[in-house]
Amino acid sequence: PAQPEQLAAAITWLLSDDASNTNGVVLASDGGWNAV
């Protein structure tokens, strides 16, 4: 499972200007379980 620090990094990125062009996608932050 994802660690709290990994989830925090994903949330921080989503709230940043770097993610401003990201829309209409589902970003799974599940620690890789989605790939199994």
mmCIF file as Biopython writes it, N, C-alpha, C and O atoms, coordinates in Angstrom:
data_model
#
loop_
_atom_site.group_PDB
_atom_site.id
_atom_site.type_symbol
_atom_site.label_atom_id
_atom_site.label_alt_id
_atom_site.label_comp_id
_atom_site.label_asym_id
_atom_site.label_entity_id
_atom_site.label_seq_id
_atom_site.pdbx_PDB_ins_code
_atom_site.Cartn_x
_atom_site.Cartn_y
_atom_site.Cartn_z
_atom_site.occupancy
_atom_site.B_iso_or_equiv
_atom_site.auth_seq_id
_atom_site.auth_asym_id
_atom_site.pdbx_PDB_model_num
ATOM 1   N N  . PRO A ? 1  ? 0.820   -1.202 0.000   1.0 0.0 1  A 1 
ATOM 2   C CA . PRO A ? 1  ? 0.000   0.000  0.000   1.0 0.0 1  A 1 
ATOM 3   C C  . PRO A ? 1  ? 0.861   1.261  0.000   1.0 0.0 1  A 1 
ATOM 4   O O  . PRO A ? 1  ? 2.025   1.244  0.398   1.0 0.0 1  A 1 
ATOM 5   N N  . ALA A ? 2  ? 0.267   2.325  -0.446  1.0 0.0 2  A 1 
ATOM 6   C CA . ALA A ? 2  ? 0.987   3.598  -0.492  1.0 0.0 2  A 1 
ATOM 7   C C  . ALA A ? 2  ? 1.265   4.106  0.916   1.0 0.0 2  A 1 
ATOM 8   O O  . ALA A ? 2  ? 0.470   3.913  1.836   1.0 0.0 2  A 1 
ATOM 9   N N  . GLN A ? 3  ? 2.393   4.748  1.056   1.0 0.0 3  A 1 
ATOM 10  C CA . GLN A ? 3  ? 2.772   5.355  2.331   1.0 0.0 3  A 1 
ATOM 11  C C  . GLN A ? 3  ? 2.199   6.778  2.384   1.0 0.0 3  A 1 
ATOM 12  O O  . GLN A ? 3  ? 1.986   7.392  1.339   1.0 0.0 3  A 1 
ATOM 13  N N  . PRO A ? 4  ? 1.950   7.301  3.575   1.0 0.0 4  A 1 
ATOM 14  C CA . PRO A ? 4  ? 1.401   8.656  3.690   1.0 0.0 4  A 1 
ATOM 15  C C  . PRO A ? 4  ? 2.228   9.707  2.952   1.0 0.0 4  A 1 
ATOM 16  O O  . PRO A ? 4  ? 1.673   10.648 2.385   1.0 0.0 4  A 1 
ATOM 17  N N  . GLU A ? 5  ? 3.545   9.551  2.958   1.0 0.0 5  A 1 
ATOM 18  C CA . GLU A ? 5  ? 4.407   10.520 2.267   1.0 0.0 5  A 1 
ATOM 19  C C  . GLU A ? 5  ? 4.166   10.489 0.757   1.0 0.0 5  A 1 
ATOM 20  O O  . GLU A ? 5  ? 4.225   11.526 0.097   1.0 0.0 5  A 1 
ATOM 21  N N  . GLN A ? 6  ? 3.897   9.305  0.212   1.0 0.0 6  A 1 
ATOM 22  C CA . GLN A ? 6  ? 3.633   9.187  -1.216  1.0 0.0 6  A 1 
ATOM 23  C C  . GLN A ? 6  ? 2.297   9.837  -1.573  1.0 0.0 6  A 1 
ATOM 24  O O  . GLN A ? 6  ? 2.190   10.523 -2.590  1.0 0.0 6  A 1 
ATOM 25  N N  . LEU A ? 7  ? 1.297   9.624  -0.752  1.0 0.0 7  A 1 
ATOM 26  C CA . LEU A ? 7  ? 0.004   10.261 -0.992  1.0 0.0 7  A 1 
ATOM 27  C C  . LEU A ? 7  ? 0.119   11.774 -0.878  1.0 0.0 7  A 1 
ATOM 28  O O  . LEU A ? 7  ? -0.473  12.506 -1.671  1.0 0.0 7  A 1 
ATOM 29  N N  . ALA A ? 8  ? 0.878   12.245 0.105   1.0 0.0 8  A 1 
ATOM 30  C CA . ALA A ? 8  ? 1.071   13.685 0.275   1.0 0.0 8  A 1 
ATOM 31  C C  . ALA A ? 8  ? 1.762   14.288 -0.939  1.0 0.0 8  A 1 
ATOM 32  O O  . ALA A ? 8  ? 1.421   15.392 -1.361  1.0 0.0 8  A 1 
ATOM 33  N N  . ALA A ? 9  ? 2.730   13.573 -1.503  1.0 0.0 9  A 1 
ATOM 34  C CA . ALA A ? 9  ? 3.426   14.075 -2.693  1.0 0.0 9  A 1 
ATOM 35  C C  . ALA A ? 9  ? 2.468   14.174 -3.873  1.0 0.0 9  A 1 
ATOM 36  O O  . ALA A ? 9  ? 2.522   15.145 -4.628  1.0 0.0 9  A 1 
ATOM 37  N N  . ALA A ? 10 ? 1.598   13.192 -4.044  1.0 0.0 10 A 1 
ATOM 38  C CA . ALA A ? 10 ? 0.628   13.226 -5.141  1.0 0.0 10 A 1 
ATOM 39  C C  . ALA A ? 10 ? -0.358  14.374 -4.959  1.0 0.0 10 A 1 
ATOM 40  O O  . ALA A ? 10 ? -0.685  15.070 -5.920  1.0 0.0 10 A 1 
ATOM 41  N N  . ILE A ? 11 ? -0.828  14.574 -3.748  1.0 0.0 11 A 1 
ATOM 42  C CA . ILE A ? 11 ? -1.767  15.662 -3.476  1.0 0.0 11 A 1 
ATOM 43  C C  . ILE A ? 11 ? -1.097  17.013 -3.671  1.0 0.0 11 A 1 
ATOM 44  O O  . ILE A ? 11 ? -1.698  17.933 -4.226  1.0 0.0 11 A 1 
ATOM 45  N N  . THR A ? 12 ? 0.145   17.138 -3.216  1.0 0.0 12 A 1 
ATOM 46  C CA . THR A ? 12 ? 0.890   18.385 -3.395  1.0 0.0 12 A 1 
ATOM 47  C C  . THR A ? 12 ? 1.049   18.702 -4.871  1.0 0.0 12 A 1 
ATOM 48  O O  . THR A ? 12 ? 0.899   19.854 -5.280  1.0 0.0 12 A 1 
ATOM 49  N N  . TRP A ? 13 ? 1.351   17.693 -5.668  1.0 0.0 13 A 1 
ATOM 50  C CA . TRP A ? 13 ? 1.501   17.912 -7.109  1.0 0.0 13 A 1 
ATOM 51  C C  . TRP A ? 13 ? 0.170   18.335 -7.723  1.0 0.0 13 A 1 
ATOM 52  O O  . TRP A ? 13 ? 0.133   19.257 -8.538  1.0 0.0 13 A 1 
ATOM 53  N N  . LEU A ? 14 ? -0.923  17.673 -7.341  1.0 0.0 14 A 1 
ATOM 54  C CA . LEU A ? 14 ? -2.231  18.021 -7.893  1.0 0.0 14 A 1 
ATOM 55  C C  . LEU A ? 14 ? -2.624  19.457 -7.579  1.0 0.0 14 A 1 
ATOM 56  O O  . LEU A ? 14 ? -3.318  20.097 -8.369  1.0 0.0 14 A 1 
ATOM 57  N N  . LEU A ? 15 ? -2.190  19.966 -6.439  1.0 0.0 15 A 1 
ATOM 58  C CA . LEU A ? 15 ? -2.517  21.335 -6.048  1.0 0.0 15 A 1 
ATOM 59  C C  . LEU A ? 15 ? -1.553  22.369 -6.616  1.0 0.0 15 A 1 
ATOM 60  O O  . LEU A ? 15 ? -1.762  23.571 -6.452  1.0 0.0 15 A 1 
ATOM 61  N N  . SER A ? 16 ? -0.501  21.906 -7.284  1.0 0.0 16 A 1 
ATOM 62  C CA . SER A ? 16 ? 0.511   22.824 -7.799  1.0 0.0 16 A 1 
ATOM 63  C C  . SER A ? 16 ? 0.165   23.298 -9.209  1.0 0.0 16 A 1 
ATOM 64  O O  . SER A ? 16 ? -0.728  22.757 -9.861  1.0 0.0 16 A 1 
ATOM 65  N N  . ASP A ? 17 ? 0.887   24.313 -9.660  1.0 0.0 17 A 1 
ATOM 66  C CA . ASP A ? 17 ? 0.723   24.807 -11.025 1.0 0.0 17 A 1 
ATOM 67  C C  . ASP A ? 17 ? 1.164   23.777 -12.055 1.0 0.0 17 A 1 
ATOM 68  O O  . ASP A ? 17 ? 0.714   23.827 -13.200 1.0 0.0 17 A 1 
ATOM 69  N N  . ASP A ? 18 ? 2.034   22.843 -11.676 1.0 0.0 18 A 1 
ATOM 70  C CA . ASP A ? 18 ? 2.487   21.807 -12.607 1.0 0.0 18 A 1 
ATOM 71  C C  . ASP A ? 18 ? 1.336   20.938 -13.096 1.0 0.0 18 A 1 
ATOM 72  O O  . ASP A ? 18 ? 1.420   20.360 -14.179 1.0 0.0 18 A 1 
ATOM 73  N N  . ALA A ? 19 ? 0.277   20.839 -12.326 1.0 0.0 19 A 1 
ATOM 74  C CA . ALA A ? 19 ? -0.862  20.001 -12.689 1.0 0.0 19 A 1 
ATOM 75  C C  . ALA A ? 19 ? -1.984  20.808 -13.340 1.0 0.0 19 A 1 
ATOM 76  O O  . ALA A ? 19 ? -3.089  20.297 -13.520 1.0 0.0 19 A 1 
ATOM 77  N N  . SER A ? 20 ? -1.712  22.046 -13.690 1.0 0.0 20 A 1 
ATOM 78  C CA . SER A ? 20 ? -2.769  22.916 -14.207 1.0 0.0 20 A 1 
ATOM 79  C C  . SER A ? 20 ? -3.359  22.433 -15.530 1.0 0.0 20 A 1 
ATOM 80  O O  . SER A ? 20 ? -4.504  22.763 -15.838 1.0 0.0 20 A 1 
ATOM 81  N N  . ASN A ? 21 ? -2.622  21.670 -16.312 1.0 0.0 21 A 1 
ATOM 82  C CA . ASN A ? 21 ? -3.139  21.157 -17.581 1.0 0.0 21 A 1 
ATOM 83  C C  . ASN A ? 21 ? -3.694  19.743 -17.462 1.0 0.0 21 A 1 
ATOM 84  O O  . ASN A ? 21 ? -4.056  19.133 -18.468 1.0 0.0 21 A 1 
ATOM 85  N N  . THR A ? 22 ? -3.762  19.226 -16.259 1.0 0.0 22 A 1 
ATOM 86  C CA . THR A ? 22 ? -4.283  17.885 -16.032 1.0 0.0 22 A 1 
ATOM 87  C C  . THR A ? 22 ? -5.773  17.980 -15.752 1.0 0.0 22 A 1 
ATOM 88  O O  . THR A ? 22 ? -6.196  18.608 -14.782 1.0 0.0 22 A 1 
ATOM 89  N N  . ASN A ? 23 ? -6.567  17.347 -16.616 1.0 0.0 23 A 1 
ATOM 90  C CA . ASN A ? 23 ? -8.008  17.337 -16.378 1.0 0.0 23 A 1 
ATOM 91  C C  . ASN A ? 23 ? -8.628  16.122 -17.057 1.0 0.0 23 A 1 
ATOM 92  O O  . ASN A ? 23 ? -8.095  15.605 -18.040 1.0 0.0 23 A 1 
ATOM 93  N N  . GLY A ? 24 ? -9.735  15.683 -16.532 1.0 0.0 24 A 1 
ATOM 94  C CA . GLY A ? 24 ? -10.465 14.580 -17.136 1.0 0.0 24 A 1 
ATOM 95  C C  . GLY A ? 24 ? -9.815  13.222 -16.994 1.0 0.0 24 A 1 
ATOM 96  O O  . GLY A ? 24 ? -10.112 12.315 -17.772 1.0 0.0 24 A 1 
ATOM 97  N N  . VAL A ? 25 ? -8.944  13.059 -16.031 1.0 0.0 25 A 1 
ATOM 98  C CA . VAL A ? 25 ? -8.304  11.758 -15.821 1.0 0.0 25 A 1 
ATOM 99  C C  . VAL A ? 25 ? -8.487  11.329 -14.366 1.0 0.0 25 A 1 
ATOM 100 O O  . VAL A ? 25 ? -8.660  12.155 -13.469 1.0 0.0 25 A 1 
ATOM 101 N N  . VAL A ? 26 ? -8.443  10.035 -14.167 1.0 0.0 26 A 1 
ATOM 102 C CA . VAL A ? 26 ? -8.472  9.486  -12.817 1.0 0.0 26 A 1 
ATOM 103 C C  . VAL A ? 26 ? -7.053  9.069  -12.481 1.0 0.0 26 A 1 
ATOM 104 O O  . VAL A ? 26 ? -6.485  8.201  -13.145 1.0 0.0 26 A 1 
ATOM 105 N N  . LEU A ? 27 ? -6.485  9.669  -11.473 1.0 0.0 27 A 1 
ATOM 106 C CA . LEU A ? 27 ? -5.136  9.336  -11.053 1.0 0.0 27 A 1 
ATOM 107 C C  . LEU A ? 27 ? -5.224  8.439  -9.829  1.0 0.0 27 A 1 
ATOM 108 O O  . LEU A ? 27 ? -5.520  8.899  -8.726  1.0 0.0 27 A 1 
ATOM 109 N N  . ALA A ? 28 ? -4.966  7.163  -10.036 1.0 0.0 28 A 1 
ATOM 110 C CA . ALA A ? 28 ? -5.027  6.213  -8.922  1.0 0.0 28 A 1 
ATOM 111 C C  . ALA A ? 28 ? -3.763  6.343  -8.084  1.0 0.0 28 A 1 
ATOM 112 O O  . ALA A ? 28 ? -2.651  6.188  -8.589  1.0 0.0 28 A 1 
ATOM 113 N N  . SER A ? 29 ? -3.940  6.621  -6.830  1.0 0.0 29 A 1 
ATOM 114 C CA . SER A ? 29 ? -2.808  6.708  -5.906  1.0 0.0 29 A 1 
ATOM 115 C C  . SER A ? 29 ? -2.986  5.596  -4.883  1.0 0.0 29 A 1 
ATOM 116 O O  . SER A ? 29 ? -3.337  5.836  -3.728  1.0 0.0 29 A 1 
ATOM 117 N N  . ASP A ? 30 ? -2.733  4.371  -5.340  1.0 0.0 30 A 1 
ATOM 118 C CA . ASP A ? 30 ? -3.037  3.194  -4.528  1.0 0.0 30 A 1 
ATOM 119 C C  . ASP A ? 30 ? -1.818  2.326  -4.255  1.0 0.0 30 A 1 
ATOM 120 O O  . ASP A ? 30 ? -1.956  1.154  -3.904  1.0 0.0 30 A 1 
ATOM 121 N N  . GLY A ? 31 ? -0.645  2.883  -4.412  1.0 0.0 31 A 1 
ATOM 122 C CA . GLY A ? 31 ? 0.568   2.130  -4.116  1.0 0.0 31 A 1 
ATOM 123 C C  . GLY A ? 31 ? 0.874   1.031  -5.104  1.0 0.0 31 A 1 
ATOM 124 O O  . GLY A ? 31 ? 1.620   0.106  -4.783  1.0 0.0 31 A 1 
ATOM 125 N N  . GLY A ? 32 ? 0.320   1.108  -6.293  1.0 0.0 32 A 1 
ATOM 126 C CA . GLY A ? 32 ? 0.591   0.108  -7.327  1.0 0.0 32 A 1 
ATOM 127 C C  . GLY A ? 32 ? -0.418  -1.025 -7.392  1.0 0.0 32 A 1 
ATOM 128 O O  . GLY A ? 32 ? -0.295  -1.901 -8.249  1.0 0.0 32 A 1 
ATOM 129 N N  . TRP A ? 33 ? -1.402  -1.036 -6.520  1.0 0.0 33 A 1 
ATOM 130 C CA . TRP A ? 33 ? -2.390  -2.116 -6.518  1.0 0.0 33 A 1 
ATOM 131 C C  . TRP A ? 33 ? -3.230  -2.124 -7.786  1.0 0.0 33 A 1 
ATOM 132 O O  . TRP A ? 33 ? -3.728  -3.177 -8.186  1.0 0.0 33 A 1 
ATOM 133 N N  . ASN A ? 34 ? -3.395  -0.983 -8.419  1.0 0.0 34 A 1 
ATOM 134 C CA . ASN A ? 34 ? -4.174  -0.899 -9.655  1.0 0.0 34 A 1 
ATOM 135 C C  . ASN A ? 34 ? -3.507  -1.667 -10.791 1.0 0.0 34 A 1 
ATOM 136 O O  . ASN A ? 34 ? -4.186  -2.105 -11.721 1.0 0.0 34 A 1 
ATOM 137 N N  . ALA A ? 35 ? -2.201  -1.834 -10.730 1.0 0.0 35 A 1 
ATOM 138 C CA . ALA A ? 35 ? -1.456  -2.516 -11.792 1.0 0.0 35 A 1 
ATOM 139 C C  . ALA A ? 35 ? -1.503  -4.033 -11.651 1.0 0.0 35 A 1 
ATOM 140 O O  . ALA A ? 35 ? -1.110  -4.750 -12.571 1.0 0.0 35 A 1 
ATOM 141 N N  . VAL A ? 36 ? -1.970  -4.521 -10.534 1.0 0.0 36 A 1 
ATOM 142 C CA . VAL A ? 36 ? -1.988  -5.968 -10.284 1.0 0.0 36 A 1 
ATOM 143 C C  . VAL A ? 36 ? -3.155  -6.606 -10.987 1.0 0.0 36 A 1 
ATOM 144 O O  . VAL A ? 36 ? -3.341  -7.819 -10.898 1.0 0.0 36 A 1 
#
